[in-house]
Amino acid sequence: MQTPDFTADAVAILPELVSLRRSLHADPELGLDLPRTQQRVLDALAGLPLEVTTGDKTTSVVAVLRGALPGPTVLLRGDMDALPIDEATGLEYASSNGAMHACGHDLHTAGLVGAAKLLSARRDELHGSVVFMFQPGEEGHGGAKIMLDEGLLDAAGERPVAAYAVHVAPGPRGVFATRSGAVAAGSNQLFVTVNGRGGHGSQPHQTLDPVPVAAEIVLALQSFVTRRFDAFDPVVLSVTRLSTGDGAVNVIPERVEIAATVRNMSAASLAILQEGLPRVIEGIAAAHGLSADVDFETMYPVTVNDAGETEATLAELRRTFGEQRVMVMPSPMMGSEDFAFVLAEVPGTFIALMTSPEGTDLRTVEWNHSPRVVFDDAVLGDQAAALASVAFARTAR
């Protein structure tokens, strides 16, 4: 069956999607508890032929659309939470509550509402079922994992055969990009406490000074990353916190705390990190007569796109938007995504959509998580149409 022209259908609903997005942007919420966001989603879905449920452990929304024709189930995801950032965009609908949709989740939510509206209007032509996953807690809270544990994949009565999500990013407006295989990095956190014996800063020989040992550890972590991993299976380790507390300047501290974010692209590299990092850190501390406590926390797995689903997705996007608006990513992103938990269970594709306003200098553009990043919500119609087109085509296969 030929996929309908959802781009034409999307023109009519674009104003309401823009309005929804801007109301979400002006009133962002953090983490797993998003009551105002959830209510806006429920209000936007009201009147559609959907079976709607809400989460117990989070303010998630799951909506199921059952097509009039037999076919499989597919899943579409949109995340809803914001970041603890003071917005500095100067937009007339900017947030003023200390949180900000600096990663575009307000567009993801509005775009998924748009897909639900487009597919609902074509229900008589739709094969199978579509599950719409409105997810809290993507920014470090594992909201997707919680929704999976609450039975997300059984919402339609059968497991989805495919899952898709669109994530906005700076770049030439309206261009879609994805790739087969690893598309986003695994995310991990490293916490280290170097334990010494403090004392007077004028008598370091009477102490076990943890500061130079911590400095040596920081440098050793960089060498570890560049010498233990294949350049074609990259690892990024960034020390983001180094603290001795707030003691007096003339006091050698008892301990130094180090924190780092660690990104990886494979299970093999993760195994090396889990085994090697504690050994290096503890060994350096021991060489100086100190000890170190090491905690390596695995947060999100690598986001892996299914090869077959991704090739079909690229073909559908090209059919819908034209070759010039669809590209294959040359390499994965080092950012992380908890949609990885869904793709570990269901084959599918994670898609980027470029959304910088026209006239933006792409050489100096602000990136996701910046207090100044701006996403152009003129793309919302195409975002909704892309999700609807890919889902419709997959259920008809």
Buried (B, 14 or more C-beta within 10 A) or exposed (E): EEBBEBBEBBEEBBEBBBBBBBBBBBBBBBBBBBEEBBEBBBEBBEEBEBBBBEBEBBBBBBBBBBBEBEBBBBBBBBBBBBBEBEBBBEEEBBBEEEBBBBBBBBBBBBBBBBBBBBBBBBBEBBBBBBBBBBBBBBBBBBBBBBBBEBEBBEBBEEBBBBBBBBBBBBBEBBBBBBBBBBBBBBBBBBBBBBBBBBBEBEEEEEBBBBBEBBBBBBEBBEEBBEEBBEEEEBBBBBBEEBEBEEEEEEBBBBBBBBBBBBBBBBEEBBEBBEEBBBEBBBEBBEEBEBBBBBEBEBBBBBBBBBEEBBBBBBEBBBBBBEEEBBBEBEEBBBBBBBBBBBBBBBBBBBBBBBBBEEEBEEEEBBEBEBBBBBBBBBBBBBBBBBBBBBBBBBBBE
